[in-house]
């Protein structure tokens, strides 16, 4: 159980690193007259992700979930892949990446890296992580609850992001 708590803590540390990058990128974007959208769903998204990080070890501890190597090792590989995909997205978008929906008017959509294959690859990483992290230690209730709630949040989030990107792609008035 200790090693699992350390794994979840490492993922939480990765989230803190994301927030540092997002804050820096937000300053860059705002300096370029960025459009900020979707602040209404952002607190729910943050709460959901905090709930994932708390729920994983809590379920393992309270429900006495066993470690099942045949499930754990593949899920650990999926988790590592999700982290790699997320940081590929962050690196590809550079200062345009953010945890919030922030777009700079007039900049073209990014069509390289994972974005040449998918419109929203970061959300593939989110879904994969939301399933894999709990299942590394058979916290299946957390995996199911997070996945269902995340589907609702991502539906709102992707709609908001698509609308913001379409608006930002319009010609910028002089």
C-alpha positions as semicolon CSV with decimal commas, in nm:
position;residue;x (nm);y (nm);z (nm)
1;X;0,000;0,000;0,000
2;X;0,286;0,242;0,075
3;X;0,425;0,214;-0,277
4;X;0,075;0,285;-0,415
5;X;0,041;0,596;-0,198
6;X;0,380;0,706;-0,333
7;X;0,262;0,647;-0,691
8;X;-0,050;0,858;-0,631
9;X;0,168;1,125;-0,464
10;X;0,393;1,124;-0,772
11;X;0,089;1,179;-0,997
12;X;-0,021;1,461;-0,763
13;X;0,328;1,613;-0,796
14;X;0,291;1,593;-1,172
15;X;-0,037;1,786;-1,139
16;X;0,141;2,058;-0,942
17;X;0,402;2,080;-1,220
18;X;0,118;2,116;-1,472
19;X;-0,030;2,402;-1,270
20;X;0,305;2,582;-1,264
21;X;0,331;2,547;-1,643
22;X;-0,032;2,654;-1,686
23;X;0,017;2,968;-1,474
24;X;0,323;3,070;-1,677
25;X;0,138;3,001;-2,002
26;X;-0,164;3,196;-1,883
27;X;0,053;3,506;-1,834
28;X;0,196;3,457;-2,186
29;X;-0,155;3,423;-2,333
30;X;-0,306;3,718;-2,147
31;X;-0,021;3,937;-2,269
32;X;-0,147;3,852;-2,620
33;X;-0,513;3,945;-2,557
34;X;-0,624;3,590;-2,482
35;X;-0,985;3,483;-2,463
36;X;-1,066;3,294;-2,142
37;X;-1,370;3,066;-2,152
38;X;-1,525;2,792;-1,944
39;X;-1,451;2,917;-1,596
40;X;-1,788;2,775;-1,489
41;X;-1,684;2,411;-1,531
42;X;-1,323;2,454;-1,416
43;X;-1,389;2,416;-1,039
44;X;-1,582;2,092;-1,104
45;X;-1,293;1,962;-1,313
46;X;-1,042;2,045;-1,039
47;X;-1,260;1,885;-0,771
48;X;-1,299;1,572;-0,982
49;X;-0,924;1,535;-1,030
50;X;-0,855;1,596;-0,660
51;X;-1,123;1,337;-0,587
52;X;-0,940;1,087;-0,806
53;X;-0,613;1,143;-0,621
54;X;-0,782;1,112;-0,280
55;X;-1,019;0,831;-0,379
56;X;-0,754;0,593;-0,511
57;X;-0,559;0,531;-0,188
58;X;-0,868;0,580;0,028
59;X;-1,058;0,304;-0,150
60;X;-0,758;0,071;-0,135
61;X;-0,723;0,134;0,238
62;X;-1,091;0,135;0,341
63;X;-1,205;-0,151;0,118
64;X;-0,887;-0,356;0,155
65;X;-0,838;-0,379;-0,220
66;X;-0,580;-0,638;-0,316
67;X;-0,282;-0,587;-0,540
68;X;-0,336;-0,803;-0,850
69;X;-0,018;-0,811;-1,059
70;X;-0,199;-0,927;-1,375
71;X;-0,405;-0,606;-1,361
72;X;-0,152;-0,375;-1,196
73;X;0,135;-0,403;-1,442
74;X;-0,071;-0,335;-1,757
75;X;-0,244;-0,044;-1,581
76;X;0,092;0,096;-1,475
77;X;0,199;0,083;-1,841
78;X;-0,122;0,264;-1,944
79;X;-0,060;0,524;-1,673
80;X;0,296;0,581;-1,795
81;X;0,168;0,612;-2,152
82;X;-0,095;0,865;-2,041
83;X;0,172;1,077;-1,872
84;X;0,392;1,059;-2,182
85;X;0,101;1,161;-2,405
86;X;0,009;1,450;-2,171
87;X;0,363;1,591;-2,174
88;X;0,383;1,543;-2,551
89;X;0,070;1,760;-2,573
90;X;0,219;2,019;-2,338
91;X;0,544;2,028;-2,533
92;X;0,366;2,049;-2,868
93;X;0,139;2,337;-2,766
94;X;0,418;2,517;-2,582
95;X;0,294;2,840;-2,424
96;X;-0,055;2,779;-2,568
97;X;-0,119;2,478;-2,339
98;X;-0,324;2,538;-2,027
99;X;-0,546;2,365;-1,772
100;X;-0,803;2,636;-1,843
101;X;-0,964;2,716;-2,177
102;X;-0,748;3,010;-2,290
103;X;-0,693;3,086;-2,657
104;X;-0,501;3,364;-2,828
105;X;-0,700;3,520;-3,114
106;X;-0,553;3,487;-3,460
107;X;-0,320;3,197;-3,391
108;X;-0,382;2,895;-3,615
109;X;-0,475;2,559;-3,467
110;X;-0,177;2,340;-3,387
111;X;-0,164;2,048;-3,631
112;X;0,163;1,877;-3,536
113;X;0,265;1,624;-3,272
114;X;-0,034;1,435;-3,130
115;X;-0,265;1,705;-3,271
116;X;-0,200;1,579;-3,624
117;X;-0,375;1,257;-3,517
118;X;-0,645;1,378;-3,274
119;X;-0,817;1,708;-3,206
120;X;-0,801;1,665;-2,826
121;X;-0,524;1,416;-2,741
122;X;-0,478;1,551;-2,387
123;X;-0,827;1,425;-2,301
124;X;-0,730;1,077;-2,418
125;X;-0,453;1,097;-2,157
126;X;-0,702;1,213;-1,892
127;X;-0,941;0,925;-1,963
128;X;-0,660;0,668;-1,969
129;X;-0,517;0,797;-1,643
130;X;-0,858;0,806;-1,475
131;X;-0,902;0,437;-1,546
132;X;-0,544;0,320;-1,498
133;X;-0,438;0,495;-1,177
134;X;-0,715;0,341;-0,963
135;X;-0,687;0,000;-1,129
136;X;-0,314;-0,026;-1,054
137;X;-0,438;-0,133;-0,708
138;X;-0,792;-0,255;-0,797
139;X;-0,972;0,061;-0,681
140;X;-1,248;-0,013;-0,930
141;X;-1,517;0,200;-0,763
142;X;-1,295;0,507;-0,795
143;X;-1,221;0,417;-1,158
144;X;-1,592;0,383;-1,244
145;X;-1,707;0,694;-1,055
146;X;-1,427;0,909;-1,196
147;X;-1,486;0,784;-1,551
148;X;-1,861;0,851;-1,541
149;X;-1,823;1,199;-1,389
150;X;-1,529;1,278;-1,615
151;X;-1,741;1,193;-1,921
152;X;-1,988;1,463;-1,811
153;X;-1,715;1,720;-1,743
154;X;-1,529;1,642;-2,067
155;X;-1,848;1,677;-2,270
156;X;-1,888;2,031;-2,136
157;X;-1,516;2,104;-2,157
158;X;-1,469;1,990;-2,518
159;X;-1,777;2,180;-2,632
160;X;-1,646;2,494;-2,458
161;X;-1,296;2,450;-2,599
162;X;-1,421;2,392;-2,954
163;X;-1,635;2,705;-2,932
164;X;-1,344;2,912;-2,796
165;X;-1,110;2,783;-3,066
166;X;-1,364;2,865;-3,338
167;X;-1,411;3,216;-3,198
168;X;-1,036;3,275;-3,165
169;X;-0,975;3,157;-3,520
170;X;-1,189;3,445;-3,652
171;X;-1,000;3,746;-3,790
172;X;-0,875;3,982;-3,521
173;X;-1,003;4,342;-3,556
174;X;-0,727;4,597;-3,596
